[in-house]
Amino acid sequence: MKERLDRKQFLLYALKLAFPIMIQNLISTLVNSADTIMLGYVSQTAMAASSLANQYTFVLFCFYYGLGIGTSVLCAQYFGKGDKQTVERIIGLAARVAILISLLFFVFSFFAPEAIMKIFTDSPQTIKEGAAYLKVLSFSFVFMGFSQVFVSALRSVGKIVFPSALYVVSLLVNVMMNAAFIFGLFGLPRLGVVGVALGTVSARAVEVILCFVYSAAGKDIKFRLKNLFRRSGVLFKDFLKISAPSVVNDLMWGMAATTCTAILGHIGDDMVAANAVAVMVVNMGAIVCRGFSNATTIIVSQTLGENRMEDTKVYAKRILWLTVIVSLLGCCVILAIRPFMVQFYRDKLTETAIYYLGIIMIMTTWRLVGEGINTCLICGCFRGGGDAKFGMVVDTVFMWGVSVPLMAITAYVLKLPPVWVYFVMTLDEFEKMPVVFAHYFKFKWMKNITRDQKELEG
């Protein structure tokens, strides 16, 4: 993007980046959900065990996501600068960090899976099943770390077809292997929860093999083994400056969201059931938000790497408006399917839960808009400009200093009706929005963080 794109060109480019990423995120979500779904055919205990064990992998996913952000931002800026050699160095650096973190998580989950499961439950049978599942699943960590980094690098330089195909293949392998080990197909033994974990390991291994094949056959960006062991120096500091705050940001946000869900859980089973349905709908909208957020990161990073500050302002404004429009369309979809969702669950939920569902589906609409705007700015613009620290601070302060305490007060002190407690929860994105916009309009987040070769070798 050497010349400023007009509105039509920009729209096509943004959609070209965002839509495949949305598909990838959807498929990735399905891959992560396949284990739980397939374990429903084994037993309720097996399903519960895998769900609790995956709380451990959630923390690892936060690390992977942060590493992916660091990889994406640096690769996009250096690619915009035209420095492909440094892009390949970043891939090697990120892969090295991902492998080290994966090995650390592997050691704990392979050698002490029972201790990990005891954090989440005191049921002996669930601990036993979860430990067996986690011990086998731990072998997927190294594979998963590398593929996440490599895919993030490809996305950042506009290579989006291969990641989409990769996730489709991974999903198919995962489901097929799960079915084979659950039902004993193709002469394989029925291994239950262990077999499902093997299915996940197989899928992740296939991902890495395909990444190596693509890298070997590719002409542009390659993974070179020598970069895995190459001295990083100042490049590592730049990488850590973006990745570390992103990891902390996601951990703090995820823990706060879990706490809010726990507060709802103490209100009553009816609200929990209604919220479970609403979350499923909102998560589909969140996939769209993340798709545009990732597209924003790539566009902003590449343009800043080219040192085009004014074009960056224009592109950031355009994609923000595009995000608002898409979020509003998402609200219309939610309102349109609301009567059908209520009717579908009418014989599956209590009358009170159905009443809650009808109301909170309306409330999810404005929350979706707020999440879309903040995700575009914090995760897209700010991180794309190398300013990941702001998002970490603002999310931590507002989630733990405002949102969670307000929910606790309305639920336990004021003892307001459940729908009002949920209403307070939907305000979390708007509570921080004035601060987010104030930071956005200062434009101090726009930084070209690339360096010349002399600095990188120094």
C-alpha positions as CSV (number, residue, x, y, z in Angstrom):
1,M,0.0,0.0,0.0
2,K,2.3,2.7,-1.2
3,E,-0.4,5.1,-2.3
4,R,-3.5,6.1,-0.3
5,L,-6.4,3.8,-1.1
6,D,-9.7,5.5,-1.9
7,R,-12.8,4.5,0.1
8,K,-13.8,1.7,-2.3
9,Q,-10.3,0.3,-2.5
10,F,-9.8,0.4,1.2
11,L,-13.2,-1.3,1.9
12,L,-12.2,-4.2,-0.5
13,Y,-8.8,-4.5,1.1
14,A,-10.2,-4.4,4.7
15,L,-12.8,-7.1,3.8
16,K,-10.1,-9.1,2.0
17,L,-8.2,-9.2,5.3
18,A,-11.0,-9.4,7.8
19,F,-13.3,-12.0,6.2
20,P,-10.8,-14.9,6.0
21,I,-9.7,-14.1,9.6
22,M,-13.3,-14.3,10.7
23,I,-13.6,-17.7,9.1
24,Q,-10.3,-18.8,10.7
25,N,-11.5,-17.6,14.1
26,L,-14.8,-19.5,13.7
27,I,-13.0,-22.7,12.6
28,S,-10.5,-22.3,15.5
29,T,-13.4,-22.0,17.9
30,L,-14.9,-25.1,16.5
31,V,-11.6,-27.0,16.8
32,N,-11.4,-26.0,20.4
33,S,-15.0,-27.0,21.0
34,A,-14.7,-30.3,19.2
35,D,-13.2,-32.1,22.2
36,T,-16.0,-31.1,24.5
37,I,-18.7,-31.9,22.0
38,M,-17.3,-35.3,21.1
39,L,-16.7,-36.2,24.8
40,G,-20.5,-35.9,25.3
41,Y,-20.6,-39.3,23.6
42,V,-18.2,-40.7,26.3
43,S,-19.7,-39.6,29.6
44,Q,-20.8,-36.5,31.5
45,T,-17.7,-36.9,33.7
46,A,-15.4,-37.0,30.7
47,M,-17.0,-33.9,29.3
48,A,-16.7,-32.0,32.6
49,A,-13.1,-33.2,33.1
50,S,-12.0,-31.9,29.7
51,S,-13.8,-28.6,30.3
52,L,-12.0,-28.0,33.5
53,A,-8.7,-29.2,32.1
54,N,-9.1,-26.6,29.3
55,Q,-9.1,-23.9,31.9
56,Y,-5.4,-24.6,32.2
57,T,-4.9,-24.4,28.4
58,F,-6.8,-21.1,28.5
59,V,-3.9,-19.5,30.2
60,L,-1.5,-20.9,27.6
61,F,-3.8,-19.5,24.9
62,C,-3.4,-16.1,26.4
63,F,0.4,-16.4,26.0
64,Y,0.0,-17.6,22.4
65,Y,-2.4,-14.7,21.6
66,G,0.1,-12.2,23.0
67,L,3.0,-13.8,21.1
68,G,0.8,-13.7,18.0
69,I,0.1,-10.0,18.5
70,G,3.8,-9.2,18.9
71,T,4.6,-11.3,15.8
72,S,1.8,-9.7,13.7
73,V,2.7,-6.0,14.6
74,L,6.4,-6.3,14.1
75,C,6.2,-8.4,10.9
76,A,3.6,-6.1,9.4
77,Q,5.7,-3.0,10.1
78,Y,8.9,-4.5,8.8
79,F,7.0,-5.9,5.8
80,G,5.6,-2.4,5.1
81,K,9.1,-1.1,5.3
82,G,10.2,-3.8,2.7
83,D,12.5,-5.6,5.1
84,K,11.6,-9.3,4.6
85,Q,14.9,-10.5,6.1
86,T,13.8,-9.1,9.5
87,V,10.3,-10.5,9.1
88,E,11.9,-14.0,8.9
89,R,14.0,-13.2,12.0
90,I,10.9,-12.2,13.9
91,I,9.3,-15.5,13.0
92,G,12.3,-17.4,14.4
93,L,12.4,-15.3,17.5
94,A,8.6,-15.7,18.2
95,A,8.8,-19.5,17.5
96,R,11.7,-19.8,20.0
97,V,9.7,-18.0,22.7
98,A,6.5,-20.0,21.9
99,I,8.4,-23.3,22.2
100,L,10.0,-22.4,25.5
101,I,6.7,-21.3,27.0
102,S,5.0,-24.5,25.6
103,L,7.7,-26.7,27.1
104,L,7.2,-25.0,30.5
105,F,3.4,-25.7,30.4
106,F,4.1,-29.2,29.1
107,V,6.3,-30.1,32.1
108,F,3.6,-29.2,34.6
109,S,0.7,-30.8,32.7
110,F,2.6,-34.0,31.9
111,F,4.3,-34.6,35.2
112,A,1.6,-33.1,37.6
113,P,-1.8,-33.3,35.8
114,E,-3.6,-34.4,39.0
115,A,-2.3,-31.4,40.9
116,I,-3.6,-29.1,38.2
117,M,-7.0,-30.7,38.2
118,K,-7.3,-30.4,42.0
119,I,-7.3,-26.6,41.5
120,F,-10.6,-26.8,39.7
121,T,-12.4,-29.7,41.3
122,D,-12.4,-32.1,44.3
123,S,-14.2,-34.9,42.5
124,P,-11.9,-38.0,42.4
125,Q,-13.4,-39.3,39.2
126,T,-13.2,-36.0,37.4
127,I,-9.6,-35.5,38.6
128,K,-8.7,-38.9,37.3
129,E,-10.4,-38.4,33.9
130,G,-9.1,-34.8,33.6
131,A,-5.5,-35.8,34.5
132,A,-5.5,-38.5,31.8
133,Y,-6.8,-36.1,29.2
134,L,-4.4,-33.3,30.2
135,K,-1.3,-35.6,30.2
136,V,-1.9,-36.6,26.6
137,L,-3.1,-33.1,25.5
138,S,0.2,-31.6,26.7
139,F,2.0,-33.0,23.7
140,S,-0.1,-30.6,21.5
141,F,1.3,-27.5,23.2
142,V,4.6,-27.3,21.2
143,F,2.8,-27.9,17.9
144,M,0.2,-25.3,18.8
145,G,2.7,-22.6,19.7
146,F,4.6,-22.8,16.5
147,S,1.5,-22.9,14.2
148,Q,0.0,-19.9,16.1
149,V,3.1,-17.8,15.5
150,F,3.6,-18.8,11.9
151,V,-0.1,-18.1,11.0
152,S,0.1,-14.7,12.7
153,A,3.2,-13.9,10.6
154,L,1.4,-14.9,7.4
155,R,-1.7,-12.9,8.2
156,S,0.4,-9.8,8.9
157,V,1.9,-9.8,5.4
158,G,-1.4,-10.4,3.7
159,K,-1.1,-14.2,3.2
160,I,-4.6,-15.2,4.3
161,V,-5.6,-18.2,2.1
162,F,-3.2,-20.7,3.6
163,P,-4.2,-20.0,7.3
164,S,-7.9,-20.6,6.3
165,A,-7.1,-23.8,4.6
166,L,-4.9,-24.9,7.5
167,Y,-7.7,-24.5,10.1
168,V,-10.2,-26.4,7.9
169,V,-7.8,-29.3,7.6
170,S,-7.1,-29.1,11.4
171,L,-10.9,-29.2,12.2
172,L,-11.5,-32.2,9.9
173,V,-8.5,-34.2,11.3
174,N,-9.6,-33.4,14.9
175,V,-13.2,-34.5,14.4
176,M,-12.2,-37.6,12.4
177,M,-9.6,-38.8,15.0
178,N,-12.0,-38.0,17.9
179,A,-14.7,-40.2,16.2
180,A,-12.2,-42.9,15.4
181,F,-11.0,-43.2,19.1
182,I,-14.5,-42.8,20.6
183,F,-16.3,-45.4,18.4
184,G,-13.3,-47.6,17.7
185,L,-13.3,-47.0,13.9
186,F,-10.7,-48.3,11.4
187,G,-9.6,-50.9,13.9
188,L,-8.5,-48.4,16.5
189,P,-9.1,-49.0,20.2
190,R,-11.8,-47.1,22.1
191,L,-9.8,-44.8,24.3
192,G,-12.5,-42.4,25.5
193,V,-11.1,-39.2,27.0
194,V,-7.5,-40.1,26.1
195,G,-8.5,-40.8,22.5
196,V,-10.1,-37.3,22.2
197,A,-6.9,-35.8,23.5
198,L,-4.9,-37.8,20.9
199,G,-7.2,-36.4,18.2
200,T,-6.3,-32.9,19.3
201,V,-2.6,-33.7,19.3
202,S,-2.9,-35.2,15.8
203,A,-4.7,-32.1,14.5
204,R,-2.0,-29.8,15.9
205,A,0.8,-32.0,14.5
206,V,-0.8,-31.8,11.0
207,E,-0.9,-28.0,11.3
208,V,2.9,-27.9,11.9
209,I,3.7,-30.3,9.1
210,L,1.6,-28.2,6.7
211,C,3.3,-25.0,7.9
212,F,6.7,-26.5,7.2
213,V,5.6,-27.6,3.7
214,Y,4.2,-24.2,3.0
215,S,7.4,-22.5,4.2
216,A,9.6,-24.8,2.1
217,A,7.5,-24.2,-1.1
218,G,6.9,-20.5,-0.5
219,K,8.9,-17.8,-2.3
220,D,8.2,-14.8,0.0
221,I,8.3,-15.5,3.8
222,K,9.9,-18.6,5.1
223,F,10.7,-20.1,8.5
224,R,14.4,-20.7,8.6
225,L,15.9,-22.9,11.3
226,K,18.9,-20.7,11.8
227,N,16.6,-17.8,12.9
228,L,15.4,-20.1,15.7
229,F,18.8,-19.9,17.4
230,R,19.9,-16.4,16.1
231,R,20.8,-13.7,18.7
232,S,17.9,-11.3,19.0
233,G,19.1,-8.4,21.0
234,V,17.1,-5.2,20.5
235,L,14.6,-7.1,18.4
236,F,13.6,-9.2,21.3
237,K,13.1,-6.1,23.5
238,D,10.7,-4.7,20.8
239,F,8.9,-8.0,20.6
240,L,8.6,-8.2,24.4
241,K,7.3,-4.6,24.6
242,I,4.3,-5.6,22.5
243,S,3.7,-9.2,23.5
244,A,4.0,-9.0,27.3
245,P,1.3,-6.3,27.9
246,S,-1.0,-8.2,25.4
247,V,-0.6,-11.4,27.5
248,V,-1.3,-9.5,30.8
249,N,-4.2,-7.7,29.1
250,D,-5.9,-10.9,28.0
251,L,-5.3,-12.6,31.3
252,M,-6.8,-9.8,33.4
253,W,-9.7,-9.4,31.0
254,G,-10.4,-13.1,30.9
255,M,-10.2,-13.5,34.7
256,A,-12.6,-10.5,35.2
257,A,-15.1,-11.9,32.7
258,T,-15.0,-15.2,34.5
259,T,-15.6,-13.4,37.8
260,C,-18.6,-11.6,36.3
261,T,-20.0,-15.0,35.2
262,A,-19.4,-16.4,38.6
263,I,-21.4,-13.5,40.1
264,L,-24.3,-14.3,37.8
265,G,-23.9,-18.0,38.8
266,H,-24.6,-17.1,42.4
267,I,-27.8,-15.2,41.5
268,G,-29.5,-18.4,40.3
269,D,-29.7,-21.2,37.8
270,D,-32.3,-19.4,35.6
271,M,-29.9,-16.5,34.9
272,V,-27.0,-18.9,34.3
273,A,-29.0,-20.8,31.7
274,A,-30.2,-17.7,30.0
275,N,-26.7,-16.2,30.0
276,A,-25.3,-19.4,28.5
277,V,-27.5,-19.0,25.5
278,A,-26.8,-15.3,25.2
279,V,-23.1,-15.8,25.4
280,M,-23.3,-18.2,22.5
281,V,-24.9,-15.5,20.3
282,V,-22.5,-12.8,21.5
283,N,-19.5,-14.9,20.8
284,M,-20.5,-15.2,17.1
285,G,-20.6,-11.4,17.0
286,A,-17.2,-11.2,18.8
287,I,-15.6,-13.3,16.0
288,V,-16.6,-10.6,13.6
289,C,-15.1,-7.9,15.9
290,R,-11.9,-9.8,16.2
291,G,-11.7,-10.2,12.5
292,F,-11.9,-6.5,11.9
293,S,-9.5,-5.9,14.8
294,N,-6.9,-8.2,13.3
295,A,-7.4,-6.5,9.9
296,T,-6.9,-3.1,11.7
297,T,-3.7,-4.3,13.2
298,I,-2.3,-5.3,9.9
299,I,-3.4,-2.2,8.0
300,V,-2.1,0.2,10.7
301,S,1.2,-1.7,11.2
302,Q,1.9,-1.9,7.5
303,T,1.2,1.8,6.9
304,L,3.2,2.9,9.9
305,G,6.1,0.7,8.7
306,E,6.0,2.8,5.5
307,N,6.2,5.9,7.7
308,R,2.8,7.3,6.3
309,M,1.4,8.9,9.4
310,E,-1.4,10.9,7.8
311,D,-2.6,7.8,5.8
312,T,-2.6,5.9,9.1
313,K,-5.0,8.4,10.6
314,V,-7.3,8.1,7.6
315,Y,-7.3,4.3,7.5
316,A,-7.9,4.1,11.3
317,K,-10.9,6.4,11.0
318,R,-12.4,4.5,8.1
319,I,-12.1,1.1,9.7
320,L,-13.5,2.4,13.0
321,W,-16.6,3.5,11.1
322,L,-16.7,0.2,9.3
323,T,-16.6,-1.6,12.6
324,V,-19.5,0.5,14.0
325,I,-21.6,-0.2,10.9
326,V,-20.9,-4.0,11.1
327,S,-21.6,-4.0,14.8
328,L,-25.0,-2.3,14.2
329,L,-25.8,-4.9,11.6
330,G,-24.9,-7.5,14.1
331,C,-27.4,-6.0,16.5
332,C,-30.1,-6.2,13.9
333,V,-29.3,-9.8,13.4
334,I,-29.5,-10.5,17.2
335,L,-32.9,-8.7,17.4
336,A,-34.1,-10.6,14.3
337,I,-33.3,-14.1,15.7
338,R,-34.4,-13.2,19.2
339,P,-38.0,-14.5,18.8
340,F,-36.7,-17.7,17.3
341,M,-34.2,-18.3,20.0
342,V,-36.8,-17.7,22.7
343,Q,-39.2,-20.0,21.0
344,F,-36.6,-22.7,20.4
345,Y,-35.6,-22.8,24.1
346,R,-39.2,-22.4,25.5
347,D,-39.5,-26.1,26.2
348,K,-35.9,-26.5,27.3
349,L,-35.7,-23.7,29.9
350,T,-37.9,-22.6,32.8
351,E,-40.4,-19.8,32.3
352,T,-38.2,-17.5,34.4
353,A,-35.1,-18.3,32.3
354,I,-37.0,-17.7,29.1
355,Y,-38.1,-14.3,30.5
356,Y,-34.4,-13.5,31.3
357,L,-33.3,-14.6,27.9
358,G,-35.8,-12.4,26.1
359,I,-34.5,-9.3,28.0
360,I,-30.7,-10.0,28.0
361,M,-30.6,-10.7,24.3
362,I,-31.7,-7.1,23.8
363,M,-29.0,-6.0,26.2
364,T,-26.3,-7.8,24.3
365,T,-26.9,-5.6,21.3
366,W,-25.4,-2.4,22.8
367,R,-22.7,-4.4,24.5
368,L,-21.7,-5.8,21.0
369,V,-21.3,-2.3,19.7
370,G,-19.2,-1.2,22.6
371,E,-17.0,-4.3,22.3
372,G,-16.6,-3.8,18.6
373,I,-15.4,-0.2,19.0
374,N,-13.0,-0.9,21.9
375,T,-11.6,-4.0,20.2
376,C,-11.0,-2.0,17.0
377,L,-9.2,0.8,18.9
378,I,-7.3,-1.1,21.7
379,C,-6.5,-4.3,19.9
380,G,-6.3,-2.9,16.4
381,C,-5.1,0.7,16.3
382,F,-3.1,0.9,19.5
383,R,-1.4,-2.5,19.3
384,G,-0.9,-2.0,15.6
385,G,1.0,1.2,16.5
386,G,3.1,-0.7,19.0
387,D,1.2,0.7,22.0
388,A,0.0,-2.5,23.8
389,K,0.6,-1.1,27.3
390,F,-2.4,1.3,27.2
391,G,-4.9,-1.5,26.6
392,M,-3.3,-3.5,29.4
393,V,-3.7,-0.6,31.9
394,V,-7.2,0.6,30.9
395,D,-8.7,-2.9,30.8
396,T,-7.2,-3.9,34.1
397,V,-8.2,-0.7,35.9
398,F,-11.8,-0.6,34.5
399,M,-12.5,-4.3,34.7
400,W,-11.2,-4.8,38.2
401,G,-11.7,-1.3,39.6
402,V,-15.1,-0.5,38.1
403,S,-17.0,-3.4,36.4
404,V,-16.5,-6.3,38.8
405,P,-17.1,-4.1,42.0
406,L,-20.2,-2.6,40.5
407,M,-21.6,-6.0,39.7
408,A,-20.8,-7.3,43.1
409,I,-22.4,-4.3,44.8
410,T,-25.6,-4.5,42.7
411,A,-25.9,-8.3,43.3
412,Y,-24.8,-8.7,46.9
413,V,-25.2,-5.3,48.6
414,L,-28.2,-3.6,46.8
415,K,-29.6,-7.1,45.9
416,L,-31.2,-5.8,42.7
417,P,-33.2,-8.0,40.4
418,P,-31.1,-10.3,38.2
419,V,-31.8,-8.4,35.0
420,W,-30.5,-5.2,36.5
421,V,-27.3,-7.0,37.6
422,Y,-26.9,-8.1,34.0
423,F,-27.6,-4.6,32.8
424,V,-24.7,-3.3,34.9
425,M,-22.5,-6.0,33.4
426,T,-23.3,-4.8,29.8
427,L,-22.0,-1.3,30.7
428,D,-18.3,-2.4,31.0
429,E,-17.3,-1.5,27.5
430,F,-18.8,2.0,27.8
431,E,-17.2,2.8,31.2
432,K,-13.8,2.9,29.6
433,M,-14.8,4.3,26.2
434,P,-14.2,8.0,27.0
435,V,-10.6,7.2,28.1
436,V,-10.1,5.0,25.0
437,F,-11.3,7.8,22.6
438,A,-9.2,10.4,24.4
439,H,-6.1,8.3,23.8
440,Y,-7.1,7.6,20.2
441,F,-7.5,11.3,19.3
442,K,-4.1,12.2,20.8
443,F,-2.5,9.9,18.1
444,K,0.5,9.3,20.3
445,W,-0.1,5.6,19.7
446,M,1.1,5.9,16.1
447,K,4.7,4.8,16.1
448,N,7.0,3.4,13.5
449,I,8.9,0.9,15.7
450,T,11.1,-0.6,12.9
451,R,14.9,-0.3,13.1
452,D,17.7,-0.3,10.5
453,Q,20.0,-3.3,10.2
454,K,22.8,-1.7,12.1
455,E,20.6,-1.3,15.2
456,L,19.3,-4.8,14.9
457,E,22.8,-6.3,14.7
458,G,24.2,-4.0,17.4
